[in-house]
Amino acid sequence: MQEGQKRFPNILLYLQITSASILAMKPLLLILSAGMGSRYGGLKQMEPIGQNGEALLDYAVYDALRSGFEKAVFVIRRDMEQDFRETVLSRMKSVPYELVYQELDAGIPPEIFEKAQEAGRTKPWGTVHALLCAADAIKVPAFAVINADAFYGREAFEIMGTYLGSPAITQQKLPTIKQGYIVPYKLKNTFSDEETVARWVCEIKDGCLASVNELTAITREKKGIFNTAENGSKEELAPDMPVSMNFWGFPRSILPGLRKYFFDFLNESENLPKDECPLPRGVDWIIKNGLLTIRVLEADTEGFGLTRKEDQETASRRIAELVAEGVYPASLWEH
């Protein structure tokens, strides 16, 4: 095993866990919060959205704990820990949580990290790397993964919690679990009219995810929704096209496959300063190599996130509407 691989948390420990020891364990929620927000112009994972300063991740944690999840695990950078504690965790006094850290050199083979440093890399390695950095915190049979800067809706957490907490997961020995889950969202519900966005489009066959492909220049026009390819050609997209907003449910048995995929990515990367390893691409590899089947869970809910500063006003307005409708209390953590 390479030296860099040894530096990751020991994700093979799951092989030692028996079905008796994991029976009735609730899933946990893994929240990817280490992004730098370069397009947003700041740490959008801590951007105040609610009436009492709540960020979008507050609503995710609130919904998850009411949908059968055990605790929250936040993946952050060490240089943002103080701000994160003061801005986010200070509100969540009753929330069971754990912090883990996505550092630039975490688990990276020294020779690759040295080349990346020489090339001027400052960005994290992406969401597959973030998940692997949290492997030691995943001590339960199943976990969900979300982005910190997105709103997913309570229905999505309820259905994910139901499946991740089912006997199909909790009463099997972990190496035998070959089932994961995704909650996709309708394309039309995931961005505003002013945005040009990238989205991971889901191909679904027989109720399962067949592939995930990224479209990088999607816009809404008067005539419909279109993606512009690199050669300038336009393709119209169906408004109800399913897309991934990075809401996944996995058994712990996915971790060795993701680690292999990540190290293949590192060894093949030709742009060490900027290349990232996104989780949807890793899941696509997992599916095509037969390591997991990803079942599609249908949830009648909206999804939105923060890409640009202008999105903060839109998100705040929508959260205020949900508070007025009684979906959320005005102050989440004092309720």
Backbone as numpy.savetxt, mean C-alpha at the origin, in Angstrom:
# Nx Ny Nz CAx CAy CAz Cx Cy Cz
23.90 -17.19 0.68 23.05 -15.99 0.68 23.93 -14.75 0.68
23.58 -13.75 -0.12 24.35 -12.53 -0.17 24.28 -11.81 1.16
25.33 -11.02 1.44 25.37 -10.27 2.70 24.18 -9.34 2.81
23.81 -8.68 1.69 22.68 -7.76 1.72 21.38 -8.45 2.08
21.21 -9.68 1.62 19.99 -10.40 1.93 19.89 -10.71 3.42
21.03 -10.92 4.08 21.02 -11.22 5.50 20.55 -10.01 6.31
20.67 -8.83 5.77 20.36 -7.62 6.52 18.87 -7.35 6.56
18.07 -8.02 5.76 16.62 -7.88 5.88 16.16 -8.61 7.14
14.99 -8.21 7.69 14.40 -9.01 8.77 14.24 -10.47 8.32
14.29 -11.36 9.26 14.26 -12.80 8.95 12.85 -13.22 8.55
12.53 -13.05 7.27 11.17 -13.31 6.81 10.88 -14.80 6.66
11.87 -15.66 6.88 11.61 -17.09 6.80 11.16 -17.68 8.14
11.09 -16.85 9.18 10.65 -17.35 10.48 9.23 -17.89 10.44
8.44 -17.43 9.46 7.05 -17.88 9.39 6.94 -19.39 9.22
8.00 -20.00 8.68 7.96 -21.44 8.47 7.88 -22.21 9.78
8.27 -21.55 10.89 8.30 -22.22 12.17 6.98 -22.12 12.91
6.01 -21.38 12.36 4.76 -21.14 13.07 3.74 -22.20 12.68
3.10 -22.80 13.63 2.11 -23.85 13.36 0.73 -23.25 13.32
-0.20 -24.01 12.76 -1.57 -23.53 12.69 -2.16 -23.34 14.07
-1.73 -24.13 15.04 -2.26 -23.97 16.41 -1.86 -22.64 17.00
-0.63 -22.20 16.73 -0.15 -20.96 17.34 -0.71 -19.72 16.67
-1.24 -19.84 15.46 -1.73 -18.65 14.77 -3.25 -18.58 14.77
-3.91 -19.62 15.33 -5.35 -19.67 15.30 -5.94 -18.43 15.95
-6.92 -17.81 15.28 -7.70 -16.68 15.79 -6.91 -15.38 15.86
-5.71 -15.32 15.30 -4.99 -14.05 15.26 -5.63 -13.12 14.24
-5.79 -11.88 14.62 -6.38 -10.91 13.71 -5.32 -10.39 12.74
-5.73 -9.97 11.55 -4.76 -9.39 10.61 -4.29 -8.02 11.10
-3.16 -7.58 10.59 -2.70 -6.23 10.89 -2.73 -5.39 9.61
-2.67 -4.08 9.80 -2.69 -3.14 8.69 -1.30 -2.52 8.55
-0.68 -2.74 7.40 0.64 -2.19 7.11 0.46 -0.93 6.27
0.92 0.20 6.78 0.70 1.49 6.14 2.03 2.03 5.63
2.17 2.15 4.32 3.41 2.59 3.70 3.47 4.11 3.76
4.34 4.63 4.63 4.33 6.06 4.96 5.68 6.73 4.76
6.59 6.11 4.01 7.95 6.63 3.93 8.21 7.46 2.68
7.18 7.70 1.86 7.39 8.46 0.63 7.85 9.88 0.90
8.54 10.47 -0.07 9.09 11.80 0.10 8.19 12.90 -0.43
7.15 12.53 -1.21 6.18 13.52 -1.67 6.78 14.60 -2.57
7.65 14.19 -3.51 8.34 15.17 -4.35 7.38 15.95 -5.24
6.39 15.27 -5.83 5.42 15.97 -6.66 4.47 16.81 -5.82
4.21 16.34 -4.61 3.27 17.03 -3.73 3.91 18.27 -3.11
5.23 18.22 -2.92 5.91 19.36 -2.31 5.93 19.29 -0.80
5.85 18.09 -0.23 5.87 17.94 1.21 5.45 16.54 1.61
5.39 16.32 2.92 5.05 15.00 3.44 3.53 14.84 3.46
2.99 14.37 2.36 1.54 14.30 2.22 0.91 13.27 3.15
1.71 12.31 3.62 1.16 11.32 4.55 0.75 11.95 5.88
1.23 13.17 6.16 0.87 13.87 7.39 0.02 15.12 7.12
-0.39 15.31 5.88 -1.16 16.51 5.52 -2.50 16.54 6.26
-2.82 17.63 6.96 -4.11 17.71 7.66 -5.27 17.77 6.68
-6.24 16.88 6.91 -7.42 16.78 6.05 -8.70 16.97 6.86
-8.76 16.36 8.03 -9.94 16.43 8.87 -10.04 17.72 9.66
-11.15 17.90 10.35 -11.42 19.13 11.07 -10.49 19.33 12.26
-9.91 18.26 12.76 -8.98 18.34 13.89 -7.57 17.92 13.51
-7.24 18.14 12.24 -5.89 17.86 11.78 -5.63 16.44 11.34
-6.67 15.59 11.31 -6.47 14.20 10.90 -5.96 14.12 9.46
-5.02 13.21 9.22 -4.55 12.91 7.87 -5.38 11.78 7.28
-5.21 11.51 6.00 -5.97 10.42 5.39 -5.69 9.08 6.07
-4.46 8.88 6.52 -4.15 7.61 7.16 -4.92 7.42 8.47
-5.32 8.52 9.12 -6.14 8.39 10.33 -7.44 7.65 10.03
-8.05 8.00 8.90 -9.34 7.39 8.55 -9.16 5.92 8.19
-8.02 5.59 7.59 -7.74 4.19 7.29 -7.59 3.37 8.57
-6.83 3.89 9.52 -6.63 3.18 10.78 -7.95 3.05 11.53
-8.71 4.13 11.57 -10.02 4.13 12.24 -10.93 3.05 11.65
-11.00 3.00 10.32 -11.86 2.00 9.66 -11.33 0.58 9.89
-10.01 0.41 9.82 -9.43 -0.93 9.96 -9.69 -1.52 11.34
-9.50 -0.72 12.39 -9.69 -1.24 13.74 -11.14 -1.61 14.01
-12.06 -1.04 13.24 -13.48 -1.38 13.37 -13.88 -2.47 12.39
-12.91 -3.02 11.68 -13.20 -4.05 10.68 -12.41 -5.32 10.93
-11.96 -5.53 12.17 -11.33 -6.79 12.52 -9.82 -6.81 12.49
-9.17 -5.66 12.28 -7.71 -5.62 12.27 -7.18 -5.42 13.69
-6.00 -5.99 13.94 -5.44 -6.00 15.29 -4.71 -4.70 15.62
-3.88 -4.23 14.71 -3.09 -3.04 14.98 -2.59 -2.46 13.67
-1.96 -1.29 13.78 -1.37 -0.62 12.62 0.15 -0.70 12.71
0.78 -0.96 11.58 2.24 -0.91 11.47 2.58 0.16 10.44
3.29 1.19 10.87 3.65 2.30 9.99 5.08 2.14 9.52
5.29 2.18 8.21 6.63 2.16 7.64 7.02 3.61 7.34
8.03 4.11 8.05 8.45 5.49 7.88 9.96 5.55 7.70
10.46 6.74 7.40 11.90 6.99 7.41 12.30 7.52 8.78
13.49 7.20 9.22 13.92 7.66 10.54 13.96 9.18 10.63
14.28 9.85 9.51 14.40 11.30 9.58 13.05 12.01 9.73
11.96 11.27 9.61 10.63 11.87 9.80 9.97 11.38 11.09
10.69 10.59 11.89 10.05 9.98 13.05 9.52 11.01 14.03
10.30 12.02 14.37 9.83 13.00 15.36 8.56 13.69 14.89
8.57 14.15 13.63 7.37 14.80 13.09 6.19 13.85 13.07
6.44 12.59 12.72 5.36 11.62 12.63 4.75 11.37 14.01
5.62 11.25 15.01 5.11 11.04 16.37 4.31 12.25 16.85
4.83 13.45 16.60 4.17 14.65 17.10 2.90 14.97 16.32
2.91 14.68 15.02 1.80 15.08 14.17 0.71 14.02 14.08
1.10 12.76 14.03 0.14 11.67 13.81 -0.11 10.86 15.07
0.94 10.28 15.62 0.76 9.34 16.72 0.25 10.00 18.00
0.52 11.28 18.16 0.03 11.98 19.35 -1.50 11.99 19.41
-2.14 11.86 18.24 -3.60 11.80 18.21 -4.13 10.41 18.55
-3.34 9.37 18.20 -3.83 7.99 18.27 -3.44 7.32 19.59
-3.80 7.93 20.67 -3.33 7.44 21.97 -3.84 6.04 22.31
-5.00 5.66 21.78 -5.55 4.35 22.11 -5.31 3.31 21.02
-4.55 3.67 20.01 -4.35 2.79 18.86 -3.12 1.90 19.07
-3.25 0.58 18.99 -2.07 -0.29 19.02 -1.29 -0.14 17.71
-0.01 0.19 17.81 0.76 0.43 16.60 2.21 0.01 16.81
2.92 -0.06 15.70 4.36 -0.30 15.71 4.97 0.52 14.59
6.16 1.04 14.83 6.90 1.77 13.81 8.03 0.89 13.29
8.20 0.87 11.96 9.36 0.25 11.34 9.94 1.24 10.35
11.16 1.01 9.94 11.89 2.04 9.21 12.35 1.54 7.85
12.08 2.34 6.84 12.59 2.08 5.50 13.77 3.01 5.27
14.97 2.48 5.52 16.17 3.26 5.30 16.75 2.91 3.92
17.49 3.84 3.38 17.98 3.68 2.01 18.86 2.45 1.85
19.59 2.08 2.92 20.50 0.94 2.81 19.94 -0.34 3.39
18.69 -0.32 3.86 18.14 -1.50 4.55 18.04 -2.69 3.61
18.82 -3.72 3.89 18.77 -4.94 3.11 19.38 -4.86 1.74
20.01 -3.75 1.41 20.58 -3.58 0.06 22.01 -4.11 0.06
22.37 -4.98 -0.89 23.75 -5.46 -0.95 24.73 -4.28 -1.00
25.81 -4.33 -0.21 26.73 -3.20 -0.11 27.24 -2.69 -1.46
27.53 -3.62 -2.38 28.09 -3.18 -3.66 27.06 -2.39 -4.47
25.78 -2.77 -4.37 24.73 -2.04 -5.08 24.48 -0.70 -4.40
24.46 -0.70 -3.06 24.22 0.55 -2.35 25.34 1.55 -2.61
26.58 1.07 -2.67 27.70 1.97 -2.94 27.57 2.60 -4.32
27.19 1.82 -5.31 27.00 2.37 -6.66 25.86 3.38 -6.68
24.79 3.06 -5.94 23.65 3.98 -5.90 24.03 5.29 -5.24
24.81 5.24 -4.18 25.28 6.45 -3.53 26.15 7.29 -4.45
27.06 6.60 -5.16 27.93 7.31 -6.09 27.13 7.98 -7.20
25.99 7.36 -7.55 25.13 7.92 -8.60 24.21 9.01 -8.07
24.22 9.21 -6.74 23.44 10.29 -6.16 22.04 9.91 -5.70
21.79 8.63 -5.42 20.45 8.22 -5.00 20.10 8.78 -3.64
18.90 9.37 -3.53 18.36 9.85 -2.25 16.96 9.31 -1.99
16.29 8.76 -3.00 14.91 8.28 -2.87 14.86 6.87 -2.32
13.81 6.53 -1.58 13.60 5.13 -1.18 13.46 4.24 -2.42
13.59 2.93 -2.22 13.61 1.98 -3.32 12.22 1.53 -3.76
11.18 2.06 -3.17 9.84 1.71 -3.61 9.07 0.88 -2.59
7.84 0.53 -2.96 6.93 -0.08 -2.00 7.17 -1.56 -1.75
7.80 -2.27 -2.67 8.20 -3.65 -2.35 9.27 -3.63 -1.25
10.23 -2.74 -1.40 11.28 -2.58 -0.38 10.67 -2.19 0.96
9.69 -1.27 0.95 9.04 -0.85 2.18 8.38 -2.03 2.89
7.70 -2.86 2.13 7.03 -4.03 2.72 8.06 -4.98 3.33
9.15 -5.23 2.62 10.16 -6.14 3.14 10.83 -5.60 4.40
10.97 -4.29 4.49 11.54 -3.70 5.70 10.66 -3.96 6.92
9.37 -4.21 6.69 8.42 -4.43 7.78 8.22 -5.91 8.10
8.98 -6.79 7.46 8.69 -8.23 7.58 8.70 -8.73 9.01
9.62 -8.24 9.85 9.69 -8.73 11.23 8.49 -8.31 12.06
7.80 -7.27 11.64 6.61 -6.81 12.37 5.37 -7.62 12.01
5.46 -8.42 10.96 4.30 -9.20 10.50 4.36 -10.57 11.15
3.78 -10.66 12.33 3.84 -11.90 13.11 2.51 -12.65 13.09
1.57 -12.18 12.29 0.25 -12.81 12.19 0.12 -13.45 10.82
-0.87 -14.33 10.63 -0.98 -15.06 9.36 -1.20 -14.18 8.15
-1.89 -13.04 8.32 -2.27 -12.24 7.17 -2.20 -10.76 7.50
-2.02 -9.96 6.47 -1.93 -8.52 6.67 -2.44 -7.81 5.42
-2.91 -6.60 5.61 -3.30 -5.75 4.50 -2.25 -4.66 4.32
-2.13 -4.16 3.10 -1.17 -3.11 2.76 -1.91 -1.96 2.11
-1.62 -0.74 2.57 -2.19 0.45 1.94 -1.12 1.53 1.85
-1.41 2.56 1.06 -0.60 3.77 1.05 -1.12 4.74 2.09
-0.23 5.51 2.70 -0.64 6.46 3.73 -1.38 7.67 3.17
-1.20 7.94 1.88 -1.73 9.18 1.31 -3.01 8.95 0.51
-3.77 7.91 0.85 -4.99 7.60 0.10 -6.15 7.32 1.06
-7.35 7.55 0.56 -8.58 7.22 1.27 -9.20 6.03 0.56
-9.58 5.00 1.34 -10.04 3.75 0.76 -11.51 3.43 1.03
-12.10 4.00 2.07 -13.50 3.75 2.36 -13.72 2.59 3.30
-14.70 2.73 4.19 -14.92 1.71 5.22 -15.30 0.37 4.64
-16.11 0.36 3.58 -16.55 -0.92 3.01 -15.37 -1.76 2.57
-14.33 -1.11 2.06 -13.14 -1.84 1.61 -12.45 -2.53 2.79
-12.34 -1.84 3.92 -11.71 -2.46 5.09 -12.58 -3.57 5.67
-13.89 -3.39 5.63 -14.78 -4.42 6.16 -14.65 -5.72 5.38
-14.64 -5.63 4.06 -14.56 -6.86 3.27 -13.18 -7.47 3.34
-12.13 -6.63 3.37 -10.78 -7.17 3.50 -10.59 -7.83 4.85
-11.08 -7.19 5.91 -10.96 -7.77 7.24 -11.68 -9.09 7.35
-12.83 -9.20 6.71 -13.59 -10.45 6.73 -12.81 -11.59 6.11
-12.20 -11.35 4.96 -11.48 -12.42 4.28 -10.15 -12.74 4.95
-9.41 -11.72 5.40 -8.13 -12.00 6.04 -8.29 -12.66 7.40
-9.44 -12.48 8.03 -9.69 -13.11 9.31 -10.46 -14.40 9.22
-10.66 -14.92 8.02 -11.47 -16.13 7.84 -10.65 -17.38 8.15
-11.31 -18.51 8.42 -10.59 -19.76 8.67 -9.69 -20.19 7.51
-10.03 -19.77 6.30 -9.18 -20.12 5.14 -7.76 -19.61 5.32
-7.60 -18.54 6.11 -6.28 -18.00 6.40 -5.80 -18.45 7.77
-6.63 -18.28 8.79 -6.15 -18.45 10.16 -6.00 -19.89 10.60
-6.60 -20.84 9.88 -6.54 -22.23 10.31 -5.70 -23.11 9.38
-4.81 -22.49 8.64 -3.89 -23.25 7.81 -2.47 -23.00 8.28
-1.60 -23.96 8.02 -0.18 -23.71 8.21 0.26 -22.71 7.14
1.07 -21.76 7.56 1.35 -20.63 6.69 1.95 -20.98 5.34
2.88 -21.93 5.23 3.44 -22.21 3.90 2.42 -22.70 2.88
1.26 -23.17 3.36 0.28 -23.71 2.41 -0.67 -22.65 1.88
-0.65 -21.44 2.45 -1.61 -20.41 2.04 -1.16 -19.80 0.72
-1.99 -19.92 -0.28 -1.67 -19.42 -1.61 -2.70 -18.41 -2.10
-3.42 -17.79 -1.18 -4.50 -16.89 -1.55 -4.23 -15.48 -1.02
-4.26 -14.50 -1.92 -4.21 -13.10 -1.54 -5.43 -12.39 -2.07
-5.52 -11.09 -1.80 -6.72 -10.34 -2.17 -6.35 -8.93 -2.62
-7.23 -8.37 -3.44 -7.13 -6.97 -3.82 -8.53 -6.36 -3.81
-8.60 -5.11 -3.36 -9.81 -4.32 -3.55 -9.49 -3.31 -4.66
-10.03 -3.51 -5.87 -9.81 -2.54 -6.94 -10.85 -1.41 -6.85
-10.56 -0.32 -7.54 -11.46 0.84 -7.56 -11.78 1.20 -9.00
-12.95 1.79 -9.20 -13.31 2.23 -10.53 -12.48 3.44 -10.92
-11.92 3.39 -12.11 -11.03 4.45 -12.57 -11.64 5.83 -12.39
-12.90 6.01 -12.74 -13.54 7.32 -12.72 -13.61 7.92 -11.32
-13.51 7.08 -10.31 -13.63 7.55 -8.93 -12.30 7.87 -8.27
-11.21 7.78 -9.02 -9.90 7.87 -8.38 -9.12 9.13 -8.70
-9.71 10.07 -9.44 -8.98 11.31 -9.72 -9.95 12.40 -10.11
-9.48 13.64 -10.02 -10.30 14.79 -10.36 -10.11 15.16 -11.82
-10.96 16.07 -12.30 -10.93 16.45 -13.71 -9.63 17.14 -14.10
-8.97 17.78 -13.14 -7.79 18.58 -13.47 -6.50 17.77 -13.54
-6.54 16.54 -13.08 -5.30 15.78 -12.93 -4.91 15.01 -14.18
-3.62 14.81 -14.34 -3.07 13.77 -15.20 -2.41 12.78 -14.27
-2.85 11.54 -14.31 -2.42 10.59 -13.29 -1.90 9.31 -13.93
-1.12 8.58 -13.13 -0.74 7.21 -13.47 -1.60 6.26 -12.64
-2.04 5.18 -13.26 -2.85 4.19 -12.55 -2.43 2.79 -12.98
-2.54 1.86 -12.02 -2.26 0.46 -12.28 -3.56 -0.23 -12.65
-3.70 -0.59 -13.91 -4.92 -1.17 -14.44 -4.94 -2.67 -14.19
-6.06 -3.15 -13.68 -6.20 -4.56 -13.31 -6.92 -5.34 -14.41
-6.32 -6.43 -14.83 -7.01 -7.38 -15.71 -7.56 -8.50 -14.83
-8.86 -8.72 -14.90 -9.52 -9.67 -14.02 -10.12 -10.81 -14.84
-9.85 -12.03 -14.42 -10.41 -13.22 -15.08 -10.95 -14.16 -14.02
-12.22 -14.54 -14.17 -12.85 -15.50 -13.27 -12.72 -15.08 -11.80
-12.86 -13.79 -11.55 -12.85 -13.31 -10.18 -11.48 -13.17 -9.56
-10.43 -13.36 -10.35 -9.07 -13.25 -9.84 -8.26 -12.28 -10.69
-7.23 -11.72 -10.10 -6.36 -10.80 -10.80 -5.45 -11.58 -11.74
-5.48 -11.22 -13.02 -4.64 -11.89 -14.01 -3.35 -11.12 -14.28
-3.41 -9.78 -14.21 -2.23 -8.96 -14.43 -2.50 -7.56 -13.92
-1.42 -6.81 -13.74 -1.50 -5.40 -13.34 -0.52 -4.64 -14.22
-1.02 -3.63 -14.94 -0.18 -2.87 -15.86 -0.34 -1.38 -15.61
0.76 -0.64 -15.65 0.71 0.79 -15.36 0.48 1.61 -16.62
-0.50 2.50 -16.54 -0.71 3.54 -17.54 -0.33 4.86 -16.90
0.50 5.65 -17.56 1.16 6.75 -16.88 0.64 8.14 -17.21
-0.29 8.27 -18.16 -0.76 9.61 -18.54 -2.26 9.58 -18.80
-3.03 9.41 -17.74 -4.49 9.32 -17.84 -5.11 10.69 -17.54
-6.00 11.13 -18.39 -6.70 12.41 -18.19 -8.19 12.22 -18.46
-8.98 13.08 -17.82 -10.42 13.09 -18.08 -10.71 14.30 -18.98
-11.34 14.03 -20.11 -11.70 15.08 -21.06 -13.22 15.10 -21.24
-13.72 16.07 -21.99 -15.17 16.16 -22.20 -15.71 14.91 -22.89
-14.91 14.31 -23.75 -15.36 13.14 -24.51 -15.15 11.82 -23.77
-14.44 11.85 -22.64 -14.20 10.62 -21.91 -12.87 10.63 -21.19
-12.43 9.45 -20.78 -11.15 9.28 -20.09 -10.17 8.63 -21.06
-8.97 9.20 -21.14 -7.99 8.73 -22.13 -6.62 8.56 -21.48
-5.86 7.62 -22.04 -4.45 7.49 -21.70 -3.62 7.83 -22.93
-2.60 8.63 -22.73 -1.70 9.01 -23.82 -0.42 8.19 -23.73
-0.14 7.42 -24.76 1.06 6.58 -24.78 2.29 7.42 -25.07
3.48 6.81 -24.92 4.73 7.53 -25.14 4.85 8.04 -26.56
4.22 7.35 -27.52 4.30 7.80 -28.92 3.24 8.85 -29.26
2.47 9.27 -28.26 1.48 10.31 -28.48 0.09 9.82 -28.82
-0.06 8.54 -29.05 -1.39 8.00 -29.39 -2.27 7.96 -28.15
-3.59 8.13 -28.37 -4.53 8.14 -27.27 -5.43 6.91 -27.31
-5.70 6.38 -26.14 -6.60 5.24 -26.00 -7.69 5.62 -25.01
-8.95 5.43 -25.40 -10.05 5.72 -24.47 -10.18 4.57 -23.48
-10.41 4.94 -22.23 -10.52 3.96 -21.15 -11.94 3.95 -20.60
-12.41 2.78 -20.24 -13.74 2.66 -19.67 -13.77 3.30 -18.29
-14.77 4.12 -17.99 -14.83 4.78 -16.67 -14.83 3.79 -15.51
-15.42 2.60 -15.71 -15.50 1.61 -14.65 -14.32 0.64 -14.65
-13.29 0.94 -15.44 -12.11 0.07 -15.48 -11.53 -0.10 -14.07
-11.27 -1.33 -13.64 -10.72 -1.53 -12.29 -9.23 -1.16 -12.23
-8.88 -0.41 -11.21 -7.49 -0.02 -11.02 -7.08 -0.29 -9.58
-5.80 -0.49 -9.38 -5.25 -0.71 -8.05 -4.89 0.61 -7.41
-5.31 0.80 -6.16 -4.84 1.91 -5.34 -3.94 1.39 -4.22
-3.33 0.24 -4.46 -2.42 -0.38 -3.50 -3.13 -0.79 -2.22
-4.31 -1.39 -2.36 -4.98 -1.99 -1.21 -4.98 -3.49 -1.43
-4.04 -4.16 -0.75 -3.81 -5.58 -0.92 -4.01 -6.31 0.39
-4.37 -7.58 0.30 -4.37 -8.47 1.45 -3.50 -9.67 1.13
-2.52 -9.96 1.99 -1.56 -11.03 1.72 -1.43 -11.97 2.92
-1.13 -13.25 2.65 -0.61 -14.11 3.71 0.89 -13.85 3.87
1.42 -14.19 5.01 2.87 -13.98 5.21 3.70 -14.81 4.23
3.10 -15.84 3.67 3.85 -16.70 2.75 4.23 -15.99 1.46
3.79 -14.74 1.25 4.20 -14.00 0.07 5.62 -13.45 0.21
6.11 -13.35 1.44 7.34 -12.60 1.68 8.58 -13.17 0.98
8.83 -14.47 1.00 10.02 -14.96 0.28 9.97 -14.66 -1.22
8.79 -14.78 -1.84 8.68 -14.48 -3.27 8.96 -13.02 -3.56
8.43 -12.13 -2.72 8.70 -10.70 -2.93 10.17 -10.37 -2.72
10.80 -11.06 -1.77 12.24 -10.80 -1.58 13.03 -11.23 -2.81
12.71 -12.37 -3.38 13.40 -12.80 -4.61 13.19 -11.78 -5.72
11.95 -11.33 -5.87 11.66 -10.35 -6.92 12.46 -9.07 -6.70
12.56 -8.62 -5.47 13.27 -7.37 -5.18 14.76 -7.50 -5.48
15.36 -8.62 -5.12 16.78 -8.76 -5.39 17.06 -8.94 -6.88
16.15 -9.55 -7.61 16.28 -9.58 -9.06 16.22 -8.16 -9.62
15.30 -7.35 -9.10 15.19 -5.97 -9.52 16.49 -5.21 -9.27
17.06 -5.37 -8.09 18.31 -4.66 -7.77 19.43 -5.06 -8.72
19.52 -6.34 -9.00 20.61 -6.82 -9.85 20.44 -6.41 -11.31
19.18 -6.12 -11.71 18.93 -5.76 -13.10 18.76 -4.26 -13.32
18.75 -3.48 -12.25 18.50 -2.05 -12.37 19.63 -1.36 -13.13
19.24 -0.55 -14.10 20.22 0.21 -14.88 20.23 1.69 -14.51
19.31 2.09 -13.67 19.21 3.51 -13.28 19.17 3.59 -11.76
20.31 3.35 -11.14 20.37 3.27 -9.69 19.95 4.55 -8.96
20.12 5.73 -9.56 19.68 6.92 -8.83 18.16 7.01 -8.67
17.38 6.45 -9.59 15.95 6.73 -9.60 15.02 5.51 -9.64
15.49 4.37 -10.10 14.59 3.22 -10.25 13.92 2.85 -8.93
12.63 2.55 -9.00 11.89 2.09 -7.83 11.21 0.76 -8.15
10.89 0.03 -7.10 10.27 -1.29 -7.23 8.86 -1.22 -6.65
7.85 -0.93 -7.48 6.49 -0.75 -6.97 5.80 -2.08 -6.67
4.99 -2.08 -5.64 4.32 -3.29 -5.21 3.40 -3.89 -6.28
2.61 -3.11 -7.04 1.78 -3.75 -8.07 2.60 -4.56 -9.07
3.77 -4.07 -9.42 4.61 -4.82 -10.36 5.12 -6.11 -9.72
5.44 -6.04 -8.43 5.85 -7.24 -7.72 4.73 -8.26 -7.64
3.50 -7.79 -7.40 2.36 -8.72 -7.34 2.12 -9.34 -8.71
2.27 -8.56 -9.77 2.12 -9.11 -11.12 3.10 -10.27 -11.33
4.33 -10.10 -10.86 5.34 -11.16 -10.96 4.94 -12.37 -10.12
4.43 -12.11 -8.92 3.98 -13.20 -8.04 2.89 -14.03 -8.71
1.93 -13.34 -9.33 0.82 -14.03 -10.01 1.34 -14.88 -11.16
2.17 -14.27 -12.01 2.61 -14.95 -13.22 3.57 -16.10 -12.93
4.16 -16.10 -11.74 5.02 -17.22 -11.36 4.29 -18.24 -10.49
2.97 -18.08 -10.36 2.15 -19.07 -9.69 2.35 -19.17 -8.19
2.87 -18.12 -7.56 3.12 -18.17 -6.13 1.87 -17.89 -5.30
0.98 -17.05 -5.83 -0.29 -16.75 -5.16 -1.36 -16.55 -6.22
-2.59 -16.82 -5.82 -3.76 -16.37 -6.56 -4.32 -15.15 -5.82
-4.59 -14.08 -6.56 -5.11 -12.86 -5.95 -6.59 -12.73 -6.28
-7.42 -12.97 -5.30 -8.87 -12.87 -5.49 -9.32 -11.41 -5.43
-10.23 -11.05 -6.31 -10.75 -9.69 -6.36 -11.94 -9.55 -5.43
-11.87 -8.59 -4.52 -12.97 -8.30 -3.59 -13.69 -7.04 -4.04
-14.98 -7.14 -4.22 -15.76 -6.01 -4.69 -16.27 -5.20 -3.49
-15.95 -3.91 -3.49 -16.43 -3.01 -2.44 -16.99 -1.77 -3.11
-18.22 -1.45 -2.80 -18.86 -0.28 -3.39 -18.42 0.96 -2.63
-17.24 1.46 -2.97 -16.68 2.57 -2.22 -15.85 3.44 -3.15
-15.53 4.62 -2.68 -14.72 5.55 -3.45 -13.28 5.49 -2.96
-12.38 5.93 -3.80 -10.99 6.04 -3.41 -10.40 7.33 -3.96
-9.63 8.01 -3.14 -8.95 9.21 -3.63 -7.67 9.40 -2.83
-6.78 10.21 -3.37 -5.50 10.40 -2.71 -4.95 11.79 -2.92
-3.72 11.96 -2.48 -3.02 13.24 -2.59 -1.85 13.09 -3.54
-1.94 13.73 -4.67 -0.84 13.74 -5.62 -0.22 15.13 -5.70
-1.09 16.15 -5.77 -0.64 17.54 -5.83 -1.28 18.32 -4.69
-0.73 19.49 -4.38 -1.24 20.31 -3.29 -2.73 20.62 -3.45
-3.16 20.77 -4.71 -4.56 21.09 -4.96 -5.51 19.99 -4.46
-4.99 18.76 -4.32 -5.83 17.65 -3.89 -6.24 17.78 -2.42
-5.47 18.55 -1.65 -5.78 18.68 -0.23 -7.16 19.29 -0.01
-7.49 20.32 -0.78 -8.79 20.97 -0.64 -9.92 20.01 -1.02
-9.74 19.27 -2.11 -10.76 18.32 -2.54 -10.97 17.23 -1.50
-9.87 16.70 -0.96 -9.97 15.64 0.04 -10.63 16.17 1.32
-10.26 17.37 1.74 -10.85 17.95 2.95 -12.35 18.15 2.79
-12.74 18.60 1.63 -14.17 18.82 1.37 -14.94 17.50 1.42
-14.37 16.44 0.85 -15.06 15.15 0.85 -15.14 14.56 2.26
-14.08 14.68 3.03 -14.11 14.19 4.40 -15.16 14.96 5.21
-15.25 16.26 5.01 -16.25 17.06 5.71 -17.66 16.58 5.37
-17.86 16.19 4.11 -19.17 15.65 3.71 -19.47 14.34 4.42
-18.47 13.48 4.54 -18.65 12.19 5.22 -18.92 12.38 6.71
-18.29 13.39 7.30 -18.57 13.72 8.70 -20.01 14.19 8.84
-20.44 15.06 7.93 -21.81 15.57 7.97 -22.84 14.45 7.78
-22.47 13.43 7.01 -23.37 12.29 6.78 -23.37 11.30 7.93
-22.49 11.51 8.91 -22.42 10.62 10.06 -21.53 9.41 9.87
-20.79 9.36 8.77 -19.88 8.23 8.53 -18.72 8.26 9.52
-18.19 9.45 9.80 -17.10 9.63 10.75 -17.47 10.69 11.78
-16.97 10.56 13.00 -17.15 11.65 13.96 -16.25 12.83 13.57
-16.60 14.01 14.02 -15.81 15.20 13.69 -14.39 15.07 14.21
-14.22 14.47 15.39 -12.90 14.21 15.96 -12.74 12.71 16.11
-11.92 12.11 15.26 -11.86 10.64 15.21 -11.47 10.01 16.54
-10.44 10.50 17.18 -9.83 9.78 18.29 -10.34 10.22 19.65
-11.25 11.15 19.67 -11.89 11.53 20.93 -13.29 10.96 21.02
-13.66 10.22 19.98 -15.02 9.66 19.91 -15.12 8.39 20.75
